[in-house]
Amino acid sequence: MLPPVIKTITVPCPPKHAFDTFTKDIDTWWPKEKNSVSAMNGAVAQRVVMEPKTGGAIVETDHTGTDLVWGSVTEFSPHTKLALAWHINLEPKDATFVEVTFEPSSTGTTVTLKHYGWEAFGDKAQDMHDGYNAGWVGVFETAFANACS
């Protein structure tokens, strides 16, 4: 069993702003030119939207205008926690899981992303783990962090 990918950053804004940026404003910071189904096909996605509620979908509108579901929101606790079933470019039954927590700190908000459930990938689990471990650096530690600054 592979360990979860865990990334922790501190952003210089209150938890409400960090949470809203991650969820409601995802299209403004997500690197669609690098991290999207469109990017896998050499194009840029038109947008990424997260429905801000438990049961909501995370959807990419690809470069052709087609909506592609990346996952679903399994927990939406405003300003404290977000949990996702993550199956970008896969069937929902093959989802991994992403939890993001938002905790006040003396300099803003400590945001921790935990991505786990790699066994869903079978013999590709290690490669997917390693790919996401690197990918979350650009998406979460860089793009999201910059959006909160």
N, C-alpha and C positions, 0 to 999 in steps of 0.2 A: 504494500500500500504506500503510495507516494504521499509525502507531506503536502500540506496546502502551500500555495504561493501566498505570502503575506507581505504587504507593502504598507508602511506607515509614514505619513508626512504630517507636518504641522503647517497650516495655512493661516495667514494674518487677517482672518475675518471671523465673525461669530458663527456658531454652528448653523443658525438659520440660513445665513448667506451661503455657506459651504454646501449645505444640503440642497438648497434651491438651485445652486449652480450645477451640482452633479445631476439633479433630476430634471427640473423644469427647463434649464438652459443647456442641456447636453449638446444640442446642435451647435451652440456657439463655440464650444471648445473641443469637441471630439475630432481627432485628426482623420477626417473622412477620406483624405487623399492617400492615407497609408493604412488605416485600420478599418476596413469595411469590405463587404462582399464585392462592391464595385472595384475597390483597389486590387482585390485578388484577380480581377479581370482587366487591370490596366486603366481603370477609369476612376472618376471621383463621384462619390455618392452625392445626391442632391441634398439630403438631410437625414438626421437621426432624431427620433422623437421617443420620449418615454412617457407613457400615460401615468401621471402621478397618483397612483392608487394601487392597493393590493388587487391583484388580478389584471393589472394593466400590462400592456405589451411594450416592448422595446422594438422599434421598427426603423429600418433603413429604407428610404426611398432611393433606389439605385439610380445609376446614370441614365437608365431608359425610362424612369418614372414608375417602375414596378416596386411595390412594397414588399419587403422581405423581413419577416419576424426573426429577431435575434434572440428573444427570450421573453420571460414574463416576470412581473414583480410578485414575489411571494410574501413580502412584508414591506409595508410602507409606514414607518413610524416617523412622522415629520421631525426633522432636525436632530434625530438620534440614530436611526438605523434604517438601512435599505437592504433587502435581500432579493436576489434574482435567481431564477432558473435560466441558465445561459446556454443557448444552443445555436449560436451564430453559424449559419450555413449547414445546420444539422437538423435532424428530427427532434421534436421535444423529448422523446423517450431517451435520447442520448445527451441530455443536459448535464452540465456541471453546475456548480453553485457558487455564487458570488455574494458575499456579505460586506457591506460598507457601514462602518460606525463613525459617528461624529461626536467627539467629546470636547467640552470647553477646556482650554488650557490658558496659561498665563499670557501667551502671545497670540491667541486666536483659537484655532480648533485643531485638535489632533484627529486625523482621519485615517482609519485603518481599513484596508481592503484585504479580504481573505477569499481566495479562490480555491475550491476543493472539489473532490468527486472525480478524480482523474481516471478511476477504474472504468468509467463510461467509455473511454477510448480504447479499451482492450490493449492489444499489443502496441498501439501508438501512444499509450499514456505518457511515457517518459518524454517523447518528442513534443507532445502537446503541453505538458507541464513546463518544459524548458522554453518553448515558444511563448507561452503566456507569461512566464517569469520575466522574459526580456520585453515582451510587448507592453506589459503594464507599466514599465518604466517610462516609455514615451507617452502612453495614454494617461496614466494616473499621476505618476510622479512629476511629469513635465507639463503636459497640456492642461490637465485639471488644476494642478498647483498654480500655474500661470494665470488661469482664469479667475482664481480666487485672490490673486495679488492686487 
